Amino acid sequence: MEIHNATVVELLPNGIVKVELENRRQVLAHAAGRQEIAFVRLRPGDQVEVTLSPQDNTRGRITGAPRK
């Protein structure tokens, strides 16, 4: 699993979010784990940490805020 820092670009229906990775590639992601349970609200421009799917590199999970 690859973990990347990303920026929220667009909010889509059903909890899907379009994010842009550091390498300028855009992928679709959904909130996972604690983010989903706590109903964390995301807005365009928010910095998030994304784990990409090993099967499909255009999909991922938002796992939290980026670590410093």
C-alpha positions as CSV (number, residue, x, y, z in Angstrom):
1,M,0.0,0.0,0.0
2,E,1.3,3.4,-1.0
3,I,0.6,6.3,1.3
4,H,0.6,9.8,-0.3
5,N,-0.1,13.4,0.9
6,A,-2.9,14.9,-1.2
7,T,-5.1,18.0,-1.5
8,V,-8.9,17.7,-1.8
9,V,-10.0,19.1,-5.2
10,E,-13.7,18.3,-5.5
11,L,-16.5,16.7,-3.4
12,L,-18.6,14.1,-5.3
13,P,-21.8,12.4,-4.3
14,N,-21.9,9.4,-1.9
15,G,-18.9,10.4,0.1
16,I,-16.4,10.2,-2.8
17,V,-13.7,12.9,-3.0
18,K,-11.4,13.8,-5.9
19,V,-7.9,14.5,-4.6
20,E,-4.7,15.6,-6.2
21,L,-1.5,13.8,-5.1
22,E,1.8,15.5,-4.7
23,N,2.8,14.3,-8.2
24,R,-0.2,16.2,-9.7
25,R,-2.1,13.0,-10.4
26,Q,-5.8,13.0,-9.5
27,V,-7.5,10.0,-7.9
28,L,-10.9,9.2,-6.4
29,A,-10.9,8.5,-2.7
30,H,-13.4,7.8,0.2
31,A,-13.1,8.4,3.9
32,A,-12.0,5.3,5.8
33,G,-11.8,4.2,9.4
34,R,-11.8,7.0,12.0
35,Q,-12.6,9.6,9.4
36,E,-15.8,7.9,8.4
37,I,-16.9,7.1,12.0
38,A,-16.2,10.7,13.2
39,F,-18.0,12.1,10.1
40,V,-15.1,14.5,9.4
41,R,-16.1,17.1,6.9
42,L,-13.7,17.7,4.0
43,R,-13.6,20.9,1.9
44,P,-11.7,21.7,-1.3
45,G,-8.1,22.7,-0.4
46,D,-7.9,20.4,2.7
47,Q,-4.7,18.4,3.1
48,V,-5.2,14.7,3.6
49,E,-3.3,11.4,3.7
50,V,-4.4,8.9,1.0
51,T,-3.6,5.2,0.8
52,L,-3.8,3.9,-2.8
53,S,-5.4,0.6,-3.7
54,P,-2.9,-2.0,-4.8
55,Q,-5.3,-3.2,-7.5
56,D,-6.4,0.1,-8.9
57,N,-4.1,3.2,-8.7
58,T,-7.0,5.5,-9.5
59,R,-8.8,4.7,-6.3
60,G,-7.8,5.2,-2.6
61,R,-8.8,5.8,1.0
62,I,-8.5,8.9,3.0
63,T,-6.8,7.7,6.2
64,G,-6.2,11.1,7.9
65,A,-4.3,14.3,8.0
66,P,-0.7,14.3,6.8
67,R,2.0,13.6,9.4
68,K,4.6,16.2,9.9
